[in-house]
Amino acid sequence: MADSVVVPFDVVVPFDELPLLPESGLRHSWDLHGPGDQLGTLNRLTGPVVAAAATSVRTGERIGVSLPLGLPDPPFFGRQAFKHTVYPMGPTAFDDFVDGFYLQCSSQWDGLRHVGGPDGWYGGWRGTPNGDPQPLGIHHWAARGIIGRGVLIDMLAARAGTGYDPFTSVAFAPEDLSAALSAAGVSLRYGDILCVRTGWTDKYLALSPAQREELATTMVDVHGYSAAGLAGSEAMARFLWDSGVAAVACDNPAVEVVPGDPSVGSLHARLIPCLGFAIGELFDFGPLASACEQAGRSEFLFVSVPLNLTGGVGSPANAVAIL
């Protein structure tokens, strides 16, 4: 019988011990993994962590958690719909190509080039995307994939019977996530991929084409709509960092609550340029939530491989959960 996998004790430098950036005054992890780090919190997906995550597979049931590439339709935030063309290569073969492909379509990862701040991008990079394609490109994440133990926090189920609407500006605080984890009988461990179901995508998928058209007209601006999500607070950044998770994937358009409160701050600004967090948006966790409820557990193997595009800012998720 093979030896069981033992995950070594991994120390998370406490959030409150991280240094402050001079311009933004936000806590950062730029020096934690050495100069030129390209992975940010994905450094937490060590070999032993991933090997241990594989023990979450019990039945082998596989559930896709990514939306089709053509959704949302119409696209949000001024992005355009791509055009898919299929053409014959000969009498018994076809080929195809895509024009106008916005990489932050469908369920997606925000790469470390996506958001910077007054102090620069993660690690202090201040290059130009076209002239300096190597630093912080999504291809660094693609080389190893985003693979680890996924843990589902089902806030839609937690708010059942309360009149909760994911299309309203409801901010989930760290204590809300902790309560949901406790109710599910699961705790976060180093290297986990935290999957948060707000119910936003569930409601979106239930809309008619006309209702989706109407919604898209409100989502031209990234702040011009309402959605439940994680609070943009320092307390939330502290919770996510200190929990040891390697990535946060949500089913809403921005991970954080929209519109945010300027007095509280932006989770994007805290997580991406300062802490190097891998965050994902618009995942489809409805079928996964049903399967987890039936199985009586909230953990699974999470597998996502971003596009191997040098210098990419973001990527469709191409994600699956394996129970």
Rosetta silent file (secondary structure, phi, psi, omega in degrees, C-alpha in Angstrom):
SEQUENCE: MADSVVVPFDVVVPFDELPLLPESGLRHSWDLHGPGDQLGTLNRLTGPVVAAAATSVRTGERIGVSLPLGLPDPPFFGRQAFKHTVYPMGPTAFDDFVDGFYLQCSSQWDGLRHVGGPDGWYGGWRGTPNGDPQPLGIHHWAARGIIGRGVLIDMLAARAGTGYDPFTSVAFAPEDLSAALSAAGVSLRYGDILCVRTGWTDKYLALSPAQREELATTMVDVHGYSAAGLAGSEAMARFLWDSGVAAVACDNPAVEVVPGDPSVGSLHARLIPCLGFAIGELFDFGPLASACEQAGRSEFLFVSVPLNLTGGVGSPANAVAIL
SCORE:     score description
SCORE:     0.000 S_00000001
   1 L     0.000  133.395 -177.900    0.000    0.000    0.000 S_00000001
   2 L   -65.934  148.481  176.080    1.377    3.396   -0.979 S_00000001
   3 L   -65.675  143.640  177.281    2.404    5.778    1.788 S_00000001
   4 L   -71.793  153.153 -178.911   -0.130    8.494    2.544 S_00000001
   5 L   -79.606  130.352  177.101    0.698   12.038    1.507 S_00000001
   6 L  -113.438  119.412  179.542    1.848   14.268    4.332 S_00000001
   7 L   -85.532  123.352  179.939    1.610   17.985    3.721 S_00000001
   8 L   -67.218  155.469  178.958    4.413   19.852    5.494 S_00000001
   9 L   -65.969  124.994 -179.303    3.538   22.706    7.771 S_00000001
  10 L  -113.327  126.116 -176.637    3.439   25.869    5.692 S_00000001
  11 L   -89.632  126.421  171.772    3.811   29.204    7.396 S_00000001
  12 L   -98.303  119.760  174.821    1.697   32.113    6.212 S_00000001
  13 L   -61.117  121.494 -176.508    3.271   35.429    7.125 S_00000001
  14 L   -55.794  141.117 -179.040    0.406   37.132    8.986 S_00000001
  15 H   -51.189  -43.278 -175.376   -1.303   39.867    7.025 S_00000001
  16 H   -72.734   -6.031  175.289   -0.662   42.403    9.773 S_00000001
  17 H  -100.989   -3.842  176.947    3.086   41.729    9.552 S_00000001
  18 L   -71.950  147.282  179.992    3.291   42.466    5.820 S_00000001
  19 L   -72.692  165.968  179.577    4.932   45.808    4.939 S_00000001
  20 E  -100.908  140.072  173.885    3.041   48.815    3.625 S_00000001
  21 L   -75.257  142.607 -172.859    3.442   50.244    0.132 S_00000001
  22 L   -66.883  -36.865 -175.599    4.539   53.894    0.245 S_00000001
  23 L   -85.782  -52.227 -176.905    1.944   55.389   -2.094 S_00000001
  24 L   -80.861  -25.412 -176.654   -1.222   53.383   -1.502 S_00000001
  25 L    74.969   13.085 -179.436   -0.506   52.511    2.135 S_00000001
  26 L   -93.425  151.251  179.085   -1.770   48.960    1.483 S_00000001
  27 E   -74.448  143.338 -174.093   -0.058   45.839    2.771 S_00000001
  28 L  -138.053  162.572 -179.007    1.917   43.890    0.175 S_00000001
  29 L  -122.138   26.545 -171.939    3.771   40.614   -0.356 S_00000001
  30 L   -59.062  -32.539 -174.929    6.157   41.723   -3.090 S_00000001
  31 L   -96.404   -0.024 -171.146    9.299   40.436   -1.340 S_00000001
  32 L   -66.451  -39.690 -176.325    7.834   37.213    0.006 S_00000001
  33 L  -109.406   14.960  176.429    8.797   34.947   -2.913 S_00000001
  34 L    90.454  164.771 -178.747   11.861   36.805   -4.092 S_00000001
  35 L   -61.500  142.412  175.938   12.496   39.262   -6.956 S_00000001
  36 L    77.423   16.064  179.640   10.702   38.600  -10.211 S_00000001
  37 L   -61.274  136.195 -177.305    7.976   36.400   -8.748 S_00000001
  38 L  -114.637   -5.325 -170.326    5.323   35.605  -11.360 S_00000001
  39 L  -107.315  -23.059 -177.980    2.904   33.415   -9.403 S_00000001
  40 H    58.784 -132.943 -177.540    1.758   35.415   -6.400 S_00000001
  41 H   -67.335  -14.327  176.789   -0.527   33.322   -4.190 S_00000001
  42 H   -68.971  -11.014  170.304   -0.273   30.422   -6.652 S_00000001
  43 H   -59.482  -21.936 -179.758    3.113   29.768   -5.016 S_00000001
  44 H   -72.213  -13.792  177.582    0.968   28.136   -2.337 S_00000001
  45 L   -85.929   69.885  178.907    0.143   25.322   -4.771 S_00000001
  46 L   -76.272  168.039  177.839    3.229   23.320   -3.905 S_00000001
  47 H   -55.392  -50.822  179.267    3.740   19.729   -4.991 S_00000001
  48 H   -61.549  -35.344  178.823    2.705   18.287   -1.611 S_00000001
  49 H   -64.217  -44.609 -179.214   -0.353   20.582   -1.495 S_00000001
  50 H   -68.719  -39.639  178.231   -1.537   19.412   -4.927 S_00000001
  51 H   -61.955  -40.924  177.825   -0.822   15.769   -4.101 S_00000001
  52 H   -66.658  -36.233  179.887   -2.889   16.065   -0.936 S_00000001
  53 H   -62.061  -32.046 -179.387   -5.672   17.781   -2.891 S_00000001
  54 H   -63.037  -22.160  178.615   -5.921   14.722   -5.134 S_00000001
  55 H   -73.383   -7.349  175.098   -7.150   12.726   -2.137 S_00000001
  56 H   -72.681  -16.534 -179.818  -10.360   14.807   -2.311 S_00000001
  57 L   -78.674  122.206 -178.405  -11.394   12.700   -5.309 S_00000001
  58 L  -120.984  -44.794 -177.617  -13.704    9.903   -4.163 S_00000001
  59 L  -105.476  -19.229 -176.876  -16.200    9.110   -6.916 S_00000001
  60 L    81.520    5.192  177.523  -14.480   10.614   -9.946 S_00000001
  61 L   -64.817  131.632 -177.881  -17.592   12.617  -10.885 S_00000001
  62 E  -113.986  130.739 -176.724  -16.529   15.565  -13.046 S_00000001
  63 E  -129.871  117.642  175.659  -18.487   18.796  -13.162 S_00000001
  64 E   -67.751  135.989 -179.506  -17.642   21.685  -15.435 S_00000001
  65 L  -120.289   16.749  176.963  -17.741   25.014  -13.599 S_00000001
  66 L  -107.789  141.182  172.279  -17.072   27.305  -16.574 S_00000001
  67 L   -68.940  157.709  170.068  -19.699   29.093  -18.627 S_00000001
  68 L   -57.784  151.854 -177.575  -19.683   28.580  -22.401 S_00000001
  69 L   -60.947  -24.019 -178.689  -17.289   30.984  -24.133 S_00000001
  70 L   -83.128    1.570  177.417  -20.241   32.806  -25.682 S_00000001
  71 L  -113.679  149.032   -3.057  -21.636   33.895  -22.314 S_00000001
  72 L   -66.231  149.914  179.196  -22.420   36.437  -21.022 S_00000001
  73 L  -137.774  115.809    0.821  -24.341   37.453  -24.114 S_00000001
  74 L   -66.874  156.523  178.945  -24.371   40.356  -24.772 S_00000001
  75 L   -65.453  159.949  179.214  -20.889   40.799  -23.258 S_00000001
  76 L   -97.249  164.936  167.021  -20.349   43.183  -20.351 S_00000001
  77 L    60.190   34.501  176.304  -18.127   46.251  -19.862 S_00000001
  78 L    79.443    1.673  176.282  -17.794   47.280  -23.504 S_00000001
  79 L   -73.933  159.221 -177.076  -16.338   43.986  -24.650 S_00000001
  80 L  -109.596  152.996  175.512  -17.472   42.611  -27.988 S_00000001
  81 L   -73.748  138.891  178.664  -18.857   39.219  -28.907 S_00000001
  82 L   -79.163  162.479  177.165  -16.393   37.063  -30.808 S_00000001
  83 E  -113.295  122.282 -179.448  -17.133   35.613  -34.229 S_00000001
  84 E  -102.372  121.480 -177.767  -16.628   31.884  -34.679 S_00000001
  85 E  -117.161  127.709  175.163  -16.033   30.749  -38.263 S_00000001
  86 E  -111.004  133.013 -178.786  -15.968   27.122  -39.412 S_00000001
  87 E  -139.140  153.944 -178.553  -14.640   26.357  -42.895 S_00000001
  88 E   -77.109  135.783  173.044  -13.896   23.205  -44.922 S_00000001
  89 E   -93.802  -14.333 -177.066  -10.306   22.009  -45.231 S_00000001
  90 E   176.120 -170.248 -176.228  -11.318   19.406  -47.769 S_00000001
  91 L   -67.036  -22.556 -176.928  -14.175   17.051  -48.593 S_00000001
  92 L  -133.693   30.316 -179.320  -14.074   15.334  -45.164 S_00000001
  93 E  -150.308  148.872  176.172  -12.464   17.829  -42.781 S_00000001
  94 E  -127.229  159.912  171.089  -13.199   21.171  -41.164 S_00000001
  95 E  -138.327  167.024  178.823  -11.178   23.838  -39.375 S_00000001
  96 E  -151.716  163.949  177.899  -12.284   26.950  -37.498 S_00000001
  97 E  -149.546  164.611 -177.898  -11.064   30.260  -36.097 S_00000001
  98 E  -124.415  133.990  173.563  -12.245   33.031  -33.818 S_00000001
  99 E  -111.207  146.960  175.276  -12.147   36.797  -34.417 S_00000001
 100 L    65.660   41.621 -174.196  -12.531   39.456  -31.733 S_00000001
 101 L   -88.617  102.507  175.162  -11.871   37.070  -28.845 S_00000001
 102 L   -78.424  122.155 -171.798  -11.855   39.001  -25.548 S_00000001
 103 L   -71.736  -21.290  175.171   -9.888   36.823  -23.128 S_00000001
 104 L   -95.979   56.757  172.912  -11.876   37.978  -20.106 S_00000001
 105 L  -112.595  169.018  177.614  -15.041   36.384  -21.400 S_00000001
 106 L    56.916 -157.623  171.616  -16.965   33.487  -19.897 S_00000001
 107 L   -71.647  134.896 -164.098  -15.680   32.246  -16.532 S_00000001
 108 E  -147.022  155.877  170.405  -12.295   33.912  -16.263 S_00000001
 109 E  -104.993  136.653  168.809   -9.106   34.545  -14.332 S_00000001
 110 E   -87.970  114.329  177.740   -7.794   38.041  -13.749 S_00000001
 111 L   -76.127  175.505 -176.514   -4.053   37.813  -14.286 S_00000001
 112 L   -74.188   -7.660  173.293   -1.487   39.940  -12.455 S_00000001
 113 L   -87.130   -8.102 -170.078   -1.351   42.390  -15.368 S_00000001
 114 L   -67.849  -43.248 -174.816   -5.038   43.194  -14.992 S_00000001
 115 L  -135.299  131.837  172.033   -4.876   45.804  -12.226 S_00000001
 116 L  -115.971 -171.136  179.707   -2.074   48.018  -10.940 S_00000001
 117 E  -149.110 -173.448 -178.662   -1.967   50.787   -8.392 S_00000001
 118 L   -61.545  -20.984  178.723   -0.082   53.971   -7.526 S_00000001
 119 L   -94.504    1.012 -177.437    2.933   51.858   -6.559 S_00000001
 120 E   108.635 -168.640  176.981    2.866   49.866   -9.819 S_00000001
 121 L   -88.082  178.179 -179.059    1.772   46.343  -10.612 S_00000001
 122 H   -51.674  131.140 -179.342    2.534   43.303   -8.470 S_00000001
 123 H    82.063   -3.658  179.351    6.206   43.252   -7.585 S_00000001
 124 H    94.398    7.389  179.587    6.649   46.852   -8.712 S_00000001
 125 L   -61.365  135.401  177.598    6.475   46.214  -12.463 S_00000001
 126 L  -134.274   26.388 -178.563    5.843   49.377  -14.476 S_00000001
 127 L   -75.502 -177.853  175.817    6.495   48.115  -17.992 S_00000001
 128 L  -104.188  137.344 -175.378    4.313   48.392  -21.068 S_00000001
 129 L   -55.672  -42.827 -176.298    2.211   45.349  -21.992 S_00000001
 130 L   -79.063  -31.593 -176.986    3.261   45.213  -25.643 S_00000001
 131 L   -89.715  -10.674 -175.422    6.910   46.091  -25.146 S_00000001
 132 L  -140.775   71.573 -168.007    7.504   43.892  -22.109 S_00000001
 133 L   -76.061  -16.814 -173.193    5.448   40.696  -22.554 S_00000001
 134 L   -77.099  -49.295 -174.052    7.129   38.377  -20.059 S_00000001
 135 L   -62.773  132.032  171.148    6.484   39.862  -16.593 S_00000001
 136 L    65.209   11.048  179.129    3.195   38.885  -14.923 S_00000001
 137 L   -69.293  153.271 -177.464    1.725   37.313  -18.084 S_00000001
 138 L   -64.441  -17.548 -179.683   -0.951   34.658  -17.724 S_00000001
 139 H   -63.126  -26.408  177.647    1.400   32.166  -19.382 S_00000001
 140 H   -66.552  -34.945  177.073    3.232   31.771  -16.081 S_00000001
 141 H   -74.596  -34.764 -178.553    0.029   30.452  -14.513 S_00000001
 142 H   -66.047  -29.056 -175.087   -0.671   28.234  -17.519 S_00000001
 143 L   -61.057  -31.846 -178.998    2.684   26.468  -17.155 S_00000001
 144 L  -118.354  -11.962 -177.018    1.545   24.683  -13.980 S_00000001
 145 L    75.795  168.613  176.483   -2.196   25.193  -14.015 S_00000001
 146 E  -112.767   92.645 -170.044   -4.384   26.171  -11.087 S_00000001
 147 E  -131.078  124.128 -179.863   -4.934   22.799   -9.458 S_00000001
 148 E  -175.118 -173.574  176.421   -5.724   22.154   -5.810 S_00000001
 149 E   -73.782  119.147  174.445   -8.372   21.312   -3.262 S_00000001
 150 E   -88.758  142.221  175.596  -11.480   23.330   -4.019 S_00000001
 151 E  -128.314  122.687 -177.906  -13.794   24.326   -1.183 S_00000001
 152 E   -92.884  125.795  169.369  -17.283   25.592   -1.996 S_00000001
 153 E  -107.196  113.344 -174.522  -18.896   28.274    0.142 S_00000001
 154 E   -99.135   87.584 -179.132  -22.548   28.397   -0.872 S_00000001
 155 H   -72.581  -25.481  176.013  -23.804   31.819    0.203 S_00000001
 156 H   -63.684  -44.867  177.392  -26.965   31.386   -1.880 S_00000001
 157 H   -67.343  -37.297 -179.286  -27.922   28.378    0.232 S_00000001
 158 H   -64.821  -28.966 -178.786  -26.850   30.175    3.413 S_00000001
 159 L   -99.072   10.794 -179.002  -29.240   33.050    2.629 S_00000001
 160 L   -58.508  135.851  177.641  -32.161   30.833    1.595 S_00000001
 161 L    81.385    5.808 -178.224  -35.496   32.111    2.908 S_00000001
 162 L  -104.578   -2.209 -174.419  -34.179   35.595    3.715 S_00000001
 163 L    81.419   11.970 -179.443  -35.275   37.380    0.532 S_00000001
 164 L   -61.145  137.064  178.351  -31.662   37.600   -0.594 S_00000001
 165 L  -128.591  114.919 -178.627  -31.154   38.747   -4.203 S_00000001
 166 L   -66.663  -12.050  176.420  -27.684   38.309   -5.783 S_00000001
 167 L   -89.161   16.185  174.879  -28.476   41.152   -8.197 S_00000001
 168 L  -118.767  163.818 -173.664  -28.379   43.607   -5.279 S_00000001
 169 L   -82.414   81.803  177.717  -25.408   45.140   -3.507 S_00000001
 170 L  -108.060  122.132 -178.757  -24.911   42.704   -0.632 S_00000001
 171 E   -98.956  119.855  177.046  -21.413   42.661    0.858 S_00000001
 172 E   -86.767  126.125 -179.611  -20.301   39.390    2.447 S_00000001
 173 L   -92.144  166.350  178.224  -17.945   39.932    5.387 S_00000001
 174 H   -54.547  -37.175 -179.208  -15.308   37.468    6.656 S_00000001
 175 H   -67.147  -27.865  175.461  -17.654   36.353    9.424 S_00000001
 176 H   -67.013  -43.379  178.637  -20.272   35.413    6.803 S_00000001
 177 H   -66.181  -41.815  179.887  -17.781   33.157    5.046 S_00000001
 178 H   -62.493  -40.274  179.906  -16.605   31.676    8.343 S_00000001
 179 H   -65.304  -41.016  179.455  -20.173   30.920    9.388 S_00000001
 180 H   -66.415  -38.809  176.762  -20.913   29.201    6.072 S_00000001
 181 H   -63.121  -43.673  179.622  -17.735   27.122    6.361 S_00000001
 182 H   -63.060  -42.029  179.969  -18.649   26.110    9.903 S_00000001
 183 H   -64.366  -31.768  179.752  -22.179   25.147    8.851 S_00000001
 184 H   -83.621   -8.561  179.528  -20.735   22.984    6.075 S_00000001
 185 L    71.610   32.755 -179.015  -18.323   21.311    8.486 S_00000001
 186 L  -133.844  148.963  176.879  -15.234   22.249    6.498 S_00000001
 187 L  -126.212  152.847  179.910  -12.242   24.456    7.222 S_00000001
 188 L   -79.645  146.103  175.840   -9.788   26.108    4.880 S_00000001
 189 L  -133.498  166.583 -175.763   -6.226   24.874    4.656 S_00000001
 190 L   -54.684  129.234  176.573   -3.043   26.097    3.011 S_00000001
 191 L    87.621    4.426  178.899   -3.240   26.066   -0.788 S_00000001
 192 L   -68.665  156.603  171.593   -7.019   25.720   -1.094 S_00000001
 193 E  -109.181  109.075 -174.648   -8.958   27.236   -3.976 S_00000001
 194 E   -82.119  122.278 -178.361  -11.893   29.041   -2.421 S_00000001
 195 E  -113.181  116.719 -175.367  -15.051   28.859   -4.547 S_00000001
 196 E  -112.085  119.794  176.317  -17.823   31.267   -3.539 S_00000001
 197 E   -98.882  109.926  175.450  -21.334   30.856   -4.898 S_00000001
 198 L   -90.292  -19.349 -175.054  -23.319   34.063   -4.525 S_00000001
 199 L    94.933    0.441 -177.265  -26.076   32.868   -6.886 S_00000001
 200 H   -62.527  -49.373 -178.687  -25.376   35.630   -9.405 S_00000001
 201 H   -66.505  -36.709  176.828  -24.653   33.271  -12.303 S_00000001
 202 H   -56.791  -46.356 -178.727  -27.600   31.049  -11.361 S_00000001
 203 H   -68.712  -38.816  179.153  -29.933   34.030  -11.678 S_00000001
 204 H   -60.977  -44.838 -177.767  -28.254   35.211  -14.887 S_00000001
 205 H   -66.148  -21.579  179.205  -28.690   31.819  -16.559 S_00000001
 206 L   -85.621   -7.105 -179.657  -32.405   31.874  -15.695 S_00000001
 207 L   -73.603  150.944  172.595  -32.940   35.199  -17.529 S_00000001
 208 L   -76.429  163.174  176.083  -34.614   35.344  -20.913 S_00000001
 209 H   -54.116  -40.181  179.551  -32.636   36.717  -23.904 S_00000001
 210 H   -65.242  -39.385  178.919  -34.535   40.000  -23.580 S_00000001
 211 H   -68.303  -34.839  176.798  -33.701   40.254  -19.877 S_00000001
 212 H   -67.451  -38.106  175.388  -30.029   39.581  -20.616 S_00000001
 213 H   -59.846  -45.608 -178.916  -30.071   42.376  -23.193 S_00000001
 214 H   -64.160  -43.223  178.929  -31.563   44.730  -20.622 S_00000001
 215 H   -61.416  -42.020 -177.419  -29.022   43.747  -17.969 S_00000001
 216 H   -61.026  -29.428  179.218  -26.114   44.282  -20.373 S_00000001
 217 H   -68.164  -23.067  177.639  -27.180   47.900  -20.891 S_00000001
 218 H   -88.451   -9.667 -173.591  -26.543   48.527  -17.174 S_00000001
 219 L  -112.579   37.191  173.115  -23.137   46.819  -17.301 S_00000001
 220 L   -77.021  -38.007  178.655  -21.272   49.104  -19.676 S_00000001
 221 L  -102.573  142.780 -176.175  -19.415   50.590  -16.717 S_00000001
 222 L   -68.893  -12.685  178.385  -17.750   48.336  -14.132 S_00000001
 223 L  -112.588    3.928 -169.951  -19.444   50.295  -11.347 S_00000001
 224 L   -94.329   22.193 -179.761  -22.807   50.880  -13.020 S_00000001
 225 L  -143.868  179.247  179.525  -24.696   47.819  -11.807 S_00000001
 226 L  -123.501  137.333  177.749  -25.409   45.970   -8.554 S_00000001
 227 E  -156.513  139.906  172.951  -24.166   42.539   -7.510 S_00000001
 228 L   -68.680  149.651  179.329  -23.600   40.696   -4.275 S_00000001
 229 E  -178.501 -174.400 -179.810  -19.994   39.822   -3.543 S_00000001
 230 E   -71.198  144.425  176.433  -17.140   39.878   -1.083 S_00000001
 231 L   -61.366  146.517  179.568  -16.576   43.058    0.892 S_00000001
 232 L   -86.866   16.491 -169.579  -13.757   45.225   -0.431 S_00000001
 233 L   -78.903  162.982  171.845  -12.419   45.785    3.060 S_00000001
 234 H   -62.272  -34.108  179.177   -9.003   45.317    4.595 S_00000001
 235 H   -61.514  -38.367  178.232  -10.664   42.765    6.875 S_00000001
 236 H   -69.061  -42.446  176.904  -11.584   40.644    3.835 S_00000001
 237 H   -59.919  -41.201  178.460   -8.065   40.910    2.412 S_00000001
 238 H   -62.884  -45.944 -179.627   -6.721   39.845    5.802 S_00000001
 239 H   -59.399  -48.076 -177.437   -9.121   36.889    5.996 S_00000001
 240 H   -65.599  -42.992 -179.172   -8.224   35.622    2.522 S_00000001
 241 H   -65.518  -51.187 -175.437   -4.496   36.078    3.034 S_00000001
 242 H   -69.376  -22.590  177.374   -4.317   34.562    6.506 S_00000001
 243 H   -68.698  -20.130  179.018   -6.519   31.597    5.498 S_00000001
 244 L    85.832    5.189 -177.624   -3.700   30.478    3.206 S_00000001
 245 L   -65.703  149.868 -178.164   -5.869   30.022    0.121 S_00000001
 246 L   -90.397  -24.802 -176.865   -4.094   30.059   -3.232 S_00000001
 247 E  -158.696  156.911  176.911   -6.955   31.487   -5.301 S_00000001
 248 E  -127.162  121.586  178.222  -10.488   32.839   -4.990 S_00000001
 249 E  -119.726  127.579 -179.069  -13.084   31.998   -7.644 S_00000001
 250 E  -123.869  165.436 -178.873  -16.573   33.520   -7.497 S_00000001
 251 L  -100.389   10.765  179.516  -19.704   33.281   -9.625 S_00000001
 252 L  -105.776  174.665 -173.965  -20.330   37.027   -9.826 S_00000001
 253 L   -72.580  -18.854 -171.660  -18.854   39.559  -12.278 S_00000001
 254 L  -136.404    8.234 -172.193  -16.239   41.108   -9.981 S_00000001
 255 L    67.356  -54.147 -178.624  -15.618   38.795   -6.980 S_00000001
 256 E   -90.166  165.436  179.958  -16.321   41.816   -4.780 S_00000001
 257 L   -64.219  143.562  178.436  -19.611   43.589   -4.125 S_00000001
 258 E  -132.796  134.614   -7.446  -20.727   46.148   -6.726 S_00000001
 259 L   -71.494  150.189  177.855  -21.030   49.046   -6.347 S_00000001
 260 L   -83.132  172.287  178.464  -18.314   49.164   -3.756 S_00000001
 261 L  -103.539  113.384 -178.963  -17.941   51.685   -0.969 S_00000001
 262 L   -55.743  -29.062  179.844  -15.006   54.050   -1.595 S_00000001
 263 L   -73.214  -19.070  178.556  -14.587   54.467    2.155 S_00000001
 264 L   -91.896  -38.911  178.647  -14.072   50.695    2.453 S_00000001
 265 L   108.775  176.042 -175.502  -11.830   50.265   -0.577 S_00000001
 266 L  -106.740  128.212  177.373  -11.449   47.942   -3.532 S_00000001
 267 H   -68.761  -36.001  175.049  -10.720   44.241   -3.155 S_00000001
 268 H   -56.140  -46.519 -177.309   -9.233   44.202   -6.676 S_00000001
 269 H   -67.782  -30.272  179.121   -6.769   46.919   -5.630 S_00000001
 270 H   -78.539  -43.649 -169.473   -5.872   45.066   -2.448 S_00000001
 271 H   -83.015  -45.659 -171.084   -5.586   41.544   -3.835 S_00000001
 272 H   -77.535  -62.893 -175.470   -4.072   41.764   -7.321 S_00000001
 273 H   -74.626  -25.808 -174.917   -1.305   44.404   -7.314 S_00000001
 274 H   -91.580  -46.519 -173.862   -0.492   44.202   -3.608 S_00000001
 275 H  -107.018   -5.466  179.349   -0.854   40.526   -2.647 S_00000001
 276 L    65.837   33.031 -177.521   -0.576   38.814   -6.033 S_00000001
 277 L   -76.193  138.220  169.730   -3.875   37.004   -5.539 S_00000001
 278 E   -85.243  117.730  178.404   -5.326   34.837   -8.289 S_00000001
 279 E  -126.115  143.061 -178.352   -9.005   35.767   -8.532 S_00000001
 280 E  -127.463  152.546 -172.971  -11.634   34.406  -10.906 S_00000001
 281 E  -131.686  157.486  172.841  -15.075   35.631  -11.909 S_00000001
 282 L    59.922   35.002  173.660  -18.346   34.394  -13.414 S_00000001
 283 L   -73.815  157.119  179.661  -17.885   30.734  -12.548 S_00000001
 284 L  -108.724   94.880 -174.866  -20.919   28.465  -12.793 S_00000001
 285 L  -100.603    2.630 -178.772  -21.200   26.748   -9.408 S_00000001
 286 H   -58.367  -56.992  178.364  -24.890   25.789   -9.515 S_00000001
 287 H   -59.951  -36.354  178.403  -24.453   22.156  -10.691 S_00000001
 288 H   -64.820  -42.269  179.754  -21.456   21.746   -8.390 S_00000001
 289 H   -60.520  -40.551  178.380  -23.466   22.986   -5.400 S_00000001
 290 H   -63.784  -42.892 -179.783  -26.180   20.411   -6.136 S_00000001
 291 H   -66.522  -39.911  179.140  -23.628   17.613   -6.394 S_00000001
 292 H   -65.662  -40.250  178.572  -21.901   18.686   -3.178 S_00000001
 293 H   -62.749  -42.500 -179.732  -25.219   18.798   -1.336 S_00000001
 294 H   -65.973  -36.905 -178.793  -26.086   15.312   -2.546 S_00000001
 295 H   -82.185  -13.637  179.965  -22.657   14.004   -1.562 S_00000001
 296 L    72.065   31.778  178.059  -22.751   15.745    1.815 S_00000001
 297 L  -151.449  164.927 -175.323  -19.405   17.475    1.384 S_00000001
 298 L  -124.265   10.550 -178.986  -17.928   20.727    0.143 S_00000001
 299 E  -115.837  153.894 -175.907  -14.441   19.703   -1.013 S_00000001
 300 E  -167.274  170.798  172.824  -13.229   18.447   -4.380 S_00000001
 301 E   -87.894  125.383 -179.636  -10.267   18.585   -6.714 S_00000001
 302 E  -104.768  127.132 -177.520  -10.329   21.849   -8.658 S_00000001
 303 E  -129.614  121.861  177.718   -8.560   21.877  -12.045 S_00000001
 304 E  -143.780  132.978  178.726   -8.165   24.947  -14.254 S_00000001
 305 L  -125.633  104.266  177.927   -5.588   25.613  -16.963 S_00000001
 306 L   -62.716  164.527  177.071   -5.480   29.181  -18.304 S_00000001
 307 L   -64.419  138.517  179.643   -4.493   29.827  -21.905 S_00000001
 308 L   -85.584   70.764 -176.757   -0.742   29.652  -22.505 S_00000001
 309 L  -113.077  111.668 -178.397   -0.588   33.133  -24.020 S_00000001
 310 L   -58.621  125.316  178.750    2.636   35.038  -23.428 S_00000001
 311 L    80.311    6.536 -178.652    1.838   38.383  -21.851 S_00000001
 312 L   -62.699  141.597  179.391   -1.867   37.624  -21.474 S_00000001
 313 L   -84.451  -35.375 -179.970   -3.801   39.847  -19.068 S_00000001
 314 E  -151.698 -179.483 -178.514   -6.539   37.305  -18.375 S_00000001
 315 E  -161.311  145.273  165.398   -7.889   33.986  -19.577 S_00000001
 316 E   -55.652  151.542 -170.258  -11.010   31.884  -19.742 S_00000001
 317 L   -78.693  -38.003 -175.842  -10.933   29.449  -16.835 S_00000001
 318 L    49.819   56.989 -168.841  -11.394   26.063  -18.561 S_00000001
 319 E  -114.001  147.837  177.172  -12.252   24.667  -15.130 S_00000001
 320 E  -142.863  144.216  173.973  -13.659   21.424  -13.787 S_00000001
 321 E  -106.533  136.585 -178.381  -14.370   20.114  -10.307 S_00000001
 322 E  -118.024  115.891  179.758  -13.731   16.415   -9.623 S_00000001
 323 L   -92.924    0.000    0.000  -15.612   14.788   -6.785 S_00000001
